[in-house]
Amino acid sequence: MAMLLCLAVFSYAGRGQQPAQQPAQPPSQPVPVAAPAPNAILPQSPSQATAPALPGSISGTVIDSQGAVIVGARIALSRSDTNPPADAAQPFALSSDQGEFTLPNVPPGPFTLSITATDFMPQHASGTLHPGEDLPLPAIVLNAAASTTIQVSASQAEIAQAQIGEEEKQRVLGLIPNFYVSYIPNPVPLSPRQKFELALRTIIDPVNFVLIGAAAGIEQDNNTYAWGEGAQGYAKRYAGAYGTFFTGTLIGSAALPILFKQDPRYFYKGTGSVRSRALYAIANSVVCKGDNHRWQFNYSAVLGGLAAGALSNLYYPAANREGIALAFEGAALGTGITAVSNLFQEFLVHKLTPHIPHLPPATPNP
């Protein structure tokens, strides 16, 4: 305590001996600044901000597996590092006449190209575009799309059957059968079975029964053949007329055409001068087309007429039988009737037939 008093006295005495001075200023101290928080992002000056990445471009050529350029291929760009709006248009380009394409103003980063073209399998190409880069791609090769071609063609028999079906619709005035006329320029030859079926279809056609009945009535009225009068005479005349029609059709239009490989139909010409068509129609009474499409003597019709005449001697009255002479006479008469019938077919009947097919010539499989 005494020491403290001494120090106080000494200090007071010393202050009295020094000159007056200005009050002392405390020394300047730095202003404390708070330390930034961890992970805090400090503001940057404009000169320190990162400039936006420059866009680039992607180019290339689209070719096929043979090296030929593909024109009009569609090259669509998609990005995996962005999420564009659902309704955003997808950038695309079309290959030029040289097969080349360019996608400009593409942002840098990973990309995928989808390449499609008609008749080709789709292809994909991917890569990474750097800022401001003009990226040429290697040639993009598209492979032809795998396709299966199924060629369906009917057989010769099927085509012929279809043509017969059309011919069986042909009726003069919509009533009288006109099955043995082809209005197709080069129809398919008939098979043996089809020749027989066409003959049978003609033989059993109801209209032919009516026409034969009318012919028998005319014979009855003229007292043709010695079969008497009345119902019995008419029945015999009807049976005789139908028998001749039956044997003539079956032999001359089915059996012999099958044997000689000939076509029993008349092939409508329809073109050329009147003279050429008339000669064609008359000639077709003794010539016909073979199954090989070549013209030849019509053995089937001529021999068929002789056979039908010869068989008629078996059931016609004895008074009207003239042996082999009657057969030849009947065959000659039948040939003349055929020539007249062909003239009608060539110039008139087709105008009176409502269901004439208009089918193109068919070329069947061999």
DRENTI-618583 format. One line per field, with one value per residue (C-alpha): residue number from 0; chain; x, y, z. Coordinates in nm, 4 decimals. Each point is the difference from the previous one (the first is absolute). Layout:
N
seq NUM,...
mol A,...
X X,...
Y Y,...
Z Z,...
***
This chain:
366
seq 0,1,2,3,4,5,6,7,8,9,10,11,12,13,14,15,16,17,18,19,20,21,22,23,24,25,26,27,28,29,30,31,32,33,34,35,36,37,38,39,40,41,42,43,44,45,46,47,48,49,50,51,52,53,54,55,56,57,58,59,60,61,62,63,64,65,66,67,68,69,70,71,72,73,74,75,76,77,78,79,80,81,82,83,84,85,86,87,88,89,90,91,92,93,94,95,96,97,98,99,100,101,102,103,104,105,106,107,108,109,110,111,112,113,114,115,116,117,118,119,120,121,122,123,124,125,126,127,128,129,130,131,132,133,134,135,136,137,138,139,140,141,142,143,144,145,146,147,148,149,150,151,152,153,154,155,156,157,158,159,160,161,162,163,164,165,166,167,168,169,170,171,172,173,174,175,176,177,178,179,180,181,182,183,184,185,186,187,188,189,190,191,192,193,194,195,196,197,198,199,200,201,202,203,204,205,206,207,208,209,210,211,212,213,214,215,216,217,218,219,220,221,222,223,224,225,226,227,228,229,230,231,232,233,234,235,236,237,238,239,240,241,242,243,244,245,246,247,248,249,250,251,252,253,254,255,256,257,258,259,260,261,262,263,264,265,266,267,268,269,270,271,272,273,274,275,276,277,278,279,280,281,282,283,284,285,286,287,288,289,290,291,292,293,294,295,296,297,298,299,300,301,302,303,304,305,306,307,308,309,310,311,312,313,314,315,316,317,318,319,320,321,322,323,324,325,326,327,328,329,330,331,332,333,334,335,336,337,338,339,340,341,342,343,344,345,346,347,348,349,350,351,352,353,354,355,356,357,358,359,360,361,362,363,364,365
mol A,A,A,A,A,A,A,A,A,A,A,A,A,A,A,A,A,A,A,A,A,A,A,A,A,A,A,A,A,A,A,A,A,A,A,A,A,A,A,A,A,A,A,A,A,A,A,A,A,A,A,A,A,A,A,A,A,A,A,A,A,A,A,A,A,A,A,A,A,A,A,A,A,A,A,A,A,A,A,A,A,A,A,A,A,A,A,A,A,A,A,A,A,A,A,A,A,A,A,A,A,A,A,A,A,A,A,A,A,A,A,A,A,A,A,A,A,A,A,A,A,A,A,A,A,A,A,A,A,A,A,A,A,A,A,A,A,A,A,A,A,A,A,A,A,A,A,A,A,A,A,A,A,A,A,A,A,A,A,A,A,A,A,A,A,A,A,A,A,A,A,A,A,A,A,A,A,A,A,A,A,A,A,A,A,A,A,A,A,A,A,A,A,A,A,A,A,A,A,A,A,A,A,A,A,A,A,A,A,A,A,A,A,A,A,A,A,A,A,A,A,A,A,A,A,A,A,A,A,A,A,A,A,A,A,A,A,A,A,A,A,A,A,A,A,A,A,A,A,A,A,A,A,A,A,A,A,A,A,A,A,A,A,A,A,A,A,A,A,A,A,A,A,A,A,A,A,A,A,A,A,A,A,A,A,A,A,A,A,A,A,A,A,A,A,A,A,A,A,A,A,A,A,A,A,A,A,A,A,A,A,A,A,A,A,A,A,A,A,A,A,A,A,A,A,A,A,A,A,A,A,A,A,A,A,A,A,A,A,A,A,A,A,A,A,A,A,A,A,A,A,A,A,A,A,A,A,A,A,A,A,A,A,A,A,A
X 0.0000,0.2811,0.1522,-0.3155,-0.0088,0.3602,-0.0704,-0.2965,0.2014,0.2814,-0.2331,-0.1680,0.3296,0.1172,-0.3141,0.0561,0.3441,-0.0954,-0.1385,-0.3661,-0.0845,-0.3095,-0.2003,0.1397,-0.2014,-0.0423,0.1684,-0.2229,-0.1189,-0.1354,-0.3778,-0.0779,-0.1784,-0.2188,0.1431,-0.2102,-0.2147,0.1174,-0.1214,-0.1210,0.0155,0.1745,-0.1317,0.2106,0.0624,-0.1246,0.3528,0.0217,-0.3366,0.0306,-0.0872,-0.2742,0.1300,0.0054,-0.2272,0.1453,-0.1211,-0.0227,0.0303,0.0310,-0.1111,-0.2595,0.0678,-0.1297,0.1906,0.1135,0.1454,-0.2728,-0.1219,-0.3489,-0.2050,-0.2659,0.1166,-0.1217,0.2640,-0.1565,0.2029,-0.0700,0.1845,0.0364,0.1283,-0.3032,-0.3704,-0.1800,-0.3764,-0.2217,-0.1327,0.3437,0.0836,0.2851,0.2790,0.0496,0.1508,-0.0583,0.2802,0.0562,0.0369,0.3580,-0.1141,0.1502,-0.1547,0.0902,-0.1516,0.0987,-0.0110,0.0282,0.0768,0.3145,-0.0256,-0.0962,-0.2466,-0.1786,-0.1049,-0.2880,0.0223,-0.3001,-0.0801,-0.2673,0.0802,0.2971,0.0555,0.0306,0.3496,0.1359,0.3226,0.1213,0.2924,0.0998,0.0144,0.2499,-0.0670,0.0309,0.0907,-0.1038,-0.0169,0.0116,-0.1262,0.1141,-0.2356,-0.3211,-0.0949,-0.3659,-0.0865,-0.2953,-0.3115,-0.0629,-0.3124,-0.1767,-0.1716,-0.2731,-0.1095,-0.3371,-0.0993,-0.2712,0.0677,-0.1037,-0.2955,-0.1190,0.0173,-0.1826,-0.2694,-0.0490,-0.0346,-0.2523,-0.1968,-0.0260,-0.0967,-0.2786,-0.1599,-0.0260,-0.3573,-0.1404,-0.2788,0.0781,-0.1572,0.1558,0.3297,0.3066,0.2675,0.2292,0.1108,0.3049,0.0254,0.3478,0.2776,0.2264,-0.1850,0.1707,-0.0543,-0.2522,0.1002,-0.1652,-0.2242,-0.1054,-0.0867,-0.2226,-0.1614,-0.0764,-0.1647,-0.2028,-0.1039,-0.1279,-0.1823,-0.1972,-0.0777,-0.3777,-0.0295,0.1402,-0.2733,-0.2554,0.1663,0.0163,-0.3650,-0.0785,0.1998,-0.1869,-0.3293,0.0979,0.0898,-0.3343,-0.1849,0.1865,-0.0336,0.3762,0.1187,-0.2386,-0.0816,-0.3706,-0.2182,-0.1160,0.1855,0.1866,0.1310,0.1020,0.1805,0.1985,0.0924,0.1038,0.2116,0.1586,0.0850,0.1384,0.1979,0.1676,0.0709,0.1350,0.2349,0.1125,0.0922,0.1568,0.2085,0.0744,0.0520,0.1499,0.1261,0.1723,0.1397,0.1546,0.1394,0.1361,0.0914,-0.2158,-0.2061,-0.3718,-0.0762,-0.0447,0.2416,-0.1648,0.2166,-0.1755,0.2668,0.0972,-0.2068,-0.3410,0.1459,0.2810,-0.2383,-0.2470,0.2720,0.1255,-0.3462,-0.0585,0.3451,-0.0600,-0.2623,0.2834,0.3051,0.0563,0.2677,0.1938,0.0926,0.3412,-0.1682,0.0673,-0.2661,-0.0766,-0.2658,-0.3045,0.0001,-0.2164,-0.2951,0.0092,0.0411,-0.2422,-0.2686,0.0631,-0.0172,-0.3254,-0.1515,0.1098,-0.1463,-0.3297,-0.0490,-0.0464,-0.3167,-0.1529,-0.2796,0.1178,-0.1768,0.2189,0.3296,0.2371,0.3040,0.3359,-0.1310,-0.2298,0.2940,0.2071,-0.2999,-0.0625,0.3681,0.0066,-0.3217,0.1436,0.3144,-0.2102,-0.2141,0.3177,0.1297,-0.3275,0.0002,0.3558,-0.1024,-0.2773,0.2474,0.2483,-0.2411,-0.3173,-0.0111,0.2525,-0.2323,-0.2860,0.1992,-0.0177,0.2780,0.3127,0.3187,0.2653,0.2934,0.3658,0.1881,0.1558,0.3425,-0.0091,0.2876,0.1565
Y 0.0000,0.2368,-0.0814,0.0903,0.3358,0.0676,-0.0796,0.2300,0.2884,-0.0535,-0.0028,0.3219,0.1772,-0.1080,0.1355,0.3361,0.0362,-0.0791,0.2579,-0.0067,-0.2368,-0.0785,-0.2967,-0.3139,-0.1639,-0.3676,-0.1864,-0.0847,-0.3585,-0.1908,-0.0466,-0.3661,-0.1667,-0.3064,-0.3106,-0.1453,-0.2999,-0.3352,-0.0852,0.3550,0.1297,0.3291,0.2521,0.0454,0.3021,-0.0020,-0.0549,-0.3153,-0.1665,-0.3029,0.0754,-0.2272,-0.3018,0.0555,-0.2293,-0.2213,-0.2044,-0.3657,-0.1131,-0.3239,-0.2178,-0.2776,-0.2959,-0.3521,-0.3245,0.0267,0.3473,0.1857,0.3227,0.0050,0.3085,0.1248,-0.1905,0.1604,0.0722,0.0910,0.1385,-0.0864,0.0937,-0.2108,0.2856,0.2262,-0.0286,0.1874,0.0683,-0.2831,0.2095,0.1235,-0.0721,-0.2428,0.1495,-0.1911,0.0234,-0.1786,-0.1380,0.1824,-0.1354,-0.0831,-0.1759,0.2754,0.1689,0.2710,0.0746,0.3621,0.1784,-0.3153,0.0622,-0.1775,-0.3253,-0.3602,-0.0623,-0.2828,-0.0022,-0.2143,-0.0622,-0.1355,-0.0430,-0.1755,-0.3663,0.0087,-0.1169,0.2861,0.0818,0.1903,0.1946,0.1715,0.2160,0.3108,0.3470,0.2478,0.3750,0.1706,-0.3305,-0.0856,-0.3783,-0.2095,-0.3562,-0.3096,-0.1162,-0.1399,-0.3300,-0.1078,-0.3602,-0.0822,-0.0985,-0.3714,-0.0764,-0.3143,0.0014,-0.2572,-0.0505,-0.1630,-0.1243,-0.2377,-0.3251,-0.0585,-0.2105,0.2717,0.2698,-0.2188,-0.0745,0.3706,0.0599,-0.2838,0.1544,0.3223,-0.1863,-0.1853,0.3379,0.0774,-0.0332,0.1538,0.2382,-0.1084,-0.3402,-0.2234,-0.1652,0.1277,-0.1896,-0.1002,0.3524,0.1694,0.3768,-0.0091,0.0340,-0.2727,-0.2143,-0.2778,-0.3467,-0.2197,-0.3109,-0.3312,0.0180,0.3561,-0.0952,-0.2770,0.2199,0.2747,-0.2545,-0.1432,0.3492,0.0640,-0.3325,0.0456,0.3706,0.0431,0.2449,-0.2611,-0.2428,0.2650,0.0733,-0.3696,-0.0291,0.2834,-0.1718,-0.3264,0.1877,0.1422,-0.3528,-0.1223,0.2729,-0.0827,-0.3730,-0.0331,-0.3609,-0.2911,0.0040,0.0628,0.2569,0.0811,0.0008,-0.3186,0.1395,0.3248,-0.1905,-0.1986,0.3110,0.1714,-0.2992,-0.0181,0.3736,-0.0066,-0.3170,0.1677,0.3124,-0.2109,-0.2174,0.2897,0.2151,-0.2758,-0.1398,0.3144,0.2405,-0.2244,-0.3480,0.0860,0.3378,-0.1889,-0.2619,0.2459,0.2698,0.2604,0.2857,-0.0325,0.3716,0.2750,0.2904,0.3309,0.2158,0.3367,0.1960,0.0478,0.0522,-0.1541,-0.2311,-0.1243,-0.0631,-0.1823,-0.2252,-0.0631,-0.1052,-0.2335,-0.1558,-0.0767,-0.2544,-0.2313,0.1334,0.0543,0.0855,-0.2808,-0.0075,0.1189,0.3202,-0.0986,-0.0093,-0.3454,-0.1981,-0.0478,-0.3785,0.0130,0.1809,-0.1813,-0.3495,0.0837,0.0853,-0.3254,-0.1989,0.1646,-0.0648,-0.3623,-0.0564,0.1584,-0.2929,-0.2188,0.1729,0.1804,-0.1814,-0.2526,0.1956,0.2991,-0.1793,0.0443,-0.1728,0.1684,0.2537,0.1442,0.0340,0.1959,0.2056,0.0862,0.0831,0.2314,0.1650,0.0456,0.1648,0.2438,0.0815,0.0604,0.2456,0.1962,-0.0106,0.1385,0.2900,0.0847,-0.0275,0.2337,0.2741,-0.0209,-0.2286,0.1946,0.3003,-0.2091,-0.1647,0.2015,-0.1738,0.0226,-0.0142,0.2652,-0.1847,0.0594,-0.2943,-0.2033,-0.1555,-0.2965,-0.1724,-0.2755
Z 0.0000,0.0823,-0.3304,-0.1811,0.1713,-0.0944,-0.3637,-0.0004,0.1459,-0.2420,-0.2984,0.1069,0.0444,-0.3427,-0.1763,0.1525,-0.1511,-0.3755,-0.2487,-0.0950,-0.2875,-0.2071,0.1143,-0.1449,-0.2823,0.0157,-0.2909,-0.3049,-0.0116,-0.3173,-0.0196,0.0459,-0.2958,0.0423,-0.1642,-0.2847,0.0817,-0.1288,-0.3601,-0.0505,-0.3606,-0.0189,-0.2540,-0.3075,-0.2048,-0.3651,-0.1187,0.2094,-0.1314,-0.2378,-0.3661,-0.1641,-0.2003,-0.3746,-0.2089,-0.2695,-0.2968,-0.1005,-0.3623,-0.1906,-0.2929,-0.0148,-0.2324,-0.0545,0.0350,-0.3629,0.0517,-0.1877,0.1597,0.1516,-0.0814,0.2410,0.3075,0.3234,0.2641,0.3361,0.2939,0.3621,0.3181,0.3129,0.2186,-0.0370,0.0706,-0.2763,0.0293,-0.1177,-0.2881,-0.1094,-0.3639,-0.0510,-0.2140,-0.3225,-0.3495,-0.3318,-0.2108,-0.3282,-0.3528,0.0946,0.3167,0.2176,0.3052,0.2535,0.3391,0.0934,0.3347,0.2086,0.3706,0.1174,0.1873,-0.0641,-0.2819,-0.1845,-0.3657,-0.1287,-0.3747,-0.1918,-0.3700,-0.2006,-0.0707,0.2373,0.3549,0.2537,0.1287,0.3007,0.0525,0.3169,0.1134,0.1892,-0.1510,0.1484,0.0211,-0.3380,-0.1738,-0.3578,0.0334,-0.3222,0.0548,-0.1881,-0.2751,0.1485,-0.1666,-0.0149,-0.0799,-0.2189,0.1933,0.0022,-0.2029,-0.1052,-0.3370,-0.0387,-0.3571,-0.0207,-0.3425,-0.1018,-0.1766,-0.3607,0.1120,0.2402,-0.2667,-0.2482,0.2575,0.0622,-0.3744,-0.0317,0.2852,-0.1995,-0.3175,0.1798,0.0755,-0.3714,-0.1221,-0.3153,0.0978,0.3538,-0.0696,-0.2680,0.1075,-0.1799,0.1934,-0.2887,-0.0950,0.1496,-0.0155,0.1569,-0.2629,0.1375,0.2517,0.1891,-0.1558,0.1743,0.1873,-0.0983,0.3043,-0.0813,-0.3583,0.1302,0.2664,-0.2534,-0.2309,0.2875,0.1077,-0.3512,-0.0248,0.3217,-0.0356,0.0432,-0.2887,-0.2386,0.1062,-0.0943,-0.3359,-0.0869,0.0918,-0.2414,-0.2769,0.0635,-0.0233,-0.3396,-0.1175,0.1312,-0.1853,-0.3225,0.0642,-0.0305,0.0436,0.0037,0.3674,-0.0348,0.1619,0.3491,0.3247,-0.0815,-0.3271,0.1732,0.2741,-0.2565,-0.1910,0.3242,0.1015,-0.3465,-0.0038,0.3518,-0.0764,-0.2967,0.2070,0.2868,-0.2075,-0.2192,0.3016,0.2053,-0.2875,-0.2021,0.2917,0.2680,-0.0956,-0.3294,0.1165,0.2910,-0.2360,-0.2595,0.2570,-0.1708,0.1369,-0.0864,0.0472,-0.2567,0.0587,-0.0779,-0.2296,0.0205,-0.1910,-0.3617,-0.3136,-0.0479,-0.2664,0.2236,0.2857,-0.2250,-0.1414,0.3508,0.1187,-0.2954,0.0280,0.3660,-0.1003,-0.1129,0.1885,0.3701,0.2520,0.1543,0.3653,-0.1203,-0.1331,-0.3608,-0.2669,-0.1376,-0.1818,0.2220,0.0172,0.3090,-0.1581,-0.3354,0.1451,0.2790,-0.2557,-0.1859,0.3231,0.1080,-0.3448,0.0033,0.3453,-0.1059,-0.2392,0.3061,0.1213,-0.2973,-0.1899,-0.2556,-0.2738,0.0747,0.0249,-0.2898,0.1403,-0.0189,-0.2509,0.2653,0.2364,-0.2518,-0.0972,0.3626,0.0555,-0.3029,0.1100,0.3489,-0.1412,-0.2011,0.3013,0.2025,-0.2623,0.0082,0.3795,0.0070,-0.2249,0.2430,0.2877,-0.1660,-0.1066,0.2067,0.3015,0.2073,-0.0186,0.1369,0.2809,0.3232,0.1956,-0.2142,0.2067,-0.0358,0.1459,-0.0971,-0.1475,0.2784,0.0007,0.2397,0.1682,-0.2102
***
